[in-house]
Amino acid sequence: MGFELVAILRRSLSHNNSVRAILYTQMADVIRQNEGWSCAIMELLYQHFMFITDYATQALNKVMQLNPAEADIEEYQSSGEGDQWNEPMGLLVNAMSECFHIINSRLA
């Protein structure tokens, strides 16, 4: 897969949740139709998965450290920091699973 296409896909992962949901679904379809792209797409999805899980861990740690009396939930929600909690993880994991099965079947 060309570097330009990977760069476009990487930038697309920074869009809102509905765009990412479509992207994950389409990546799974692309992998099924063109197995040669599975490694590049798997790497891209894995990096994004690690970013999301690291972000979620940091956000959870931040929330756990807050004193409930000091926590301003409305400010947190309006800041946009909570947006990552709406990540379509099921679709992301499904696309990663498709990549894994294709890569695994090639190695078998």
C-alpha positions as CSV (number, residue, x, y, z in Angstrom):
1,M,0.0,0.0,0.0
2,G,1.4,3.4,-0.9
3,F,2.6,5.8,1.7
4,E,0.1,8.4,0.5
5,L,-2.9,6.1,1.1
6,V,-1.6,5.2,4.6
7,A,-1.3,8.9,5.3
8,I,-4.9,9.5,4.2
9,L,-6.2,6.7,6.3
10,R,-4.2,7.8,9.3
11,R,-5.7,11.4,8.9
12,S,-9.1,9.9,8.5
13,L,-8.8,8.2,12.0
14,S,-8.7,11.7,13.5
15,H,-12.3,12.5,12.3
16,N,-15.4,12.1,14.3
17,N,-16.8,8.8,15.5
18,S,-19.2,8.3,12.6
19,V,-16.5,8.7,10.1
20,R,-14.2,6.3,12.0
21,A,-17.1,3.7,12.2
22,I,-17.5,3.8,8.4
23,L,-13.7,3.7,8.0
24,Y,-13.4,0.6,10.2
25,T,-16.1,-1.2,8.3
26,Q,-14.7,-0.3,4.9
27,M,-11.2,-1.4,6.0
28,A,-12.5,-4.8,6.9
29,D,-14.1,-5.0,3.5
30,V,-10.9,-4.0,1.8
31,I,-8.9,-6.6,3.7
32,R,-11.4,-9.3,2.6
33,Q,-11.1,-8.2,-1.0
34,N,-7.4,-7.5,-1.1
35,E,-5.3,-9.6,1.3
36,G,-2.1,-7.9,0.3
37,W,-3.1,-4.8,2.3
38,S,-3.8,-6.6,5.5
39,C,-0.4,-6.0,7.1
40,A,-0.3,-2.3,6.4
41,I,-3.9,-1.9,7.6
42,M,-3.3,-4.1,10.6
43,E,-0.4,-1.9,11.7
44,L,-2.4,1.3,11.2
45,L,-5.4,-0.1,13.2
46,Y,-3.1,-1.5,15.9
47,Q,-1.4,1.9,16.4
48,H,-4.8,3.6,16.6
49,F,-6.1,1.0,19.0
50,M,-3.1,1.6,21.3
51,F,-3.7,5.4,21.1
52,I,-7.3,5.0,22.1
53,T,-6.6,2.6,25.0
54,D,-3.7,4.8,26.2
55,Y,-6.0,7.8,26.0
56,A,-8.8,6.0,27.9
57,T,-6.3,4.9,30.6
58,Q,-5.0,8.5,31.1
59,A,-8.5,9.9,31.2
60,L,-9.6,7.3,33.7
61,N,-6.6,8.0,35.9
62,K,-7.4,11.7,35.7
63,V,-11.0,11.2,36.7
64,M,-10.0,8.8,39.5
65,Q,-7.8,11.5,41.0
66,L,-10.5,14.1,41.0
67,N,-12.2,15.0,44.3
68,P,-15.9,14.6,43.6
69,A,-16.6,18.0,45.1
70,E,-14.1,19.6,42.6
71,A,-15.2,17.6,39.5
72,D,-17.1,19.7,37.0
73,I,-18.6,17.1,34.7
74,E,-20.3,19.6,32.4
75,E,-17.0,21.4,31.8
76,Y,-15.3,18.0,31.1
77,Q,-18.0,17.0,28.6
78,S,-18.1,20.4,26.8
79,S,-14.2,20.4,26.5
80,G,-14.4,17.5,24.1
81,E,-12.2,15.3,26.2
82,G,-15.0,12.8,26.6
83,D,-15.4,12.3,22.8
84,Q,-13.0,9.3,22.7
85,W,-15.3,7.4,25.0
86,N,-17.7,7.1,22.1
87,E,-15.1,5.3,20.0
88,P,-16.8,2.5,17.9
89,M,-14.4,-0.1,19.5
90,G,-16.4,-3.1,18.3
91,L,-15.9,-2.1,14.6
92,L,-12.2,-1.4,15.3
93,V,-11.6,-4.7,16.9
94,N,-13.6,-6.5,14.1
95,A,-11.4,-4.9,11.5
96,M,-8.3,-5.9,13.5
97,S,-9.6,-9.4,13.8
98,E,-10.2,-9.6,10.0
99,C,-6.6,-8.6,9.4
100,F,-5.3,-11.1,12.0
101,H,-7.2,-14.0,10.4
102,I,-6.0,-13.1,6.9
103,I,-2.4,-12.8,8.1
104,N,-2.7,-16.0,10.1
105,S,-4.1,-17.9,7.2
106,R,-1.2,-16.8,5.0
107,L,1.3,-18.0,7.6
108,A,-0.4,-21.4,8.0
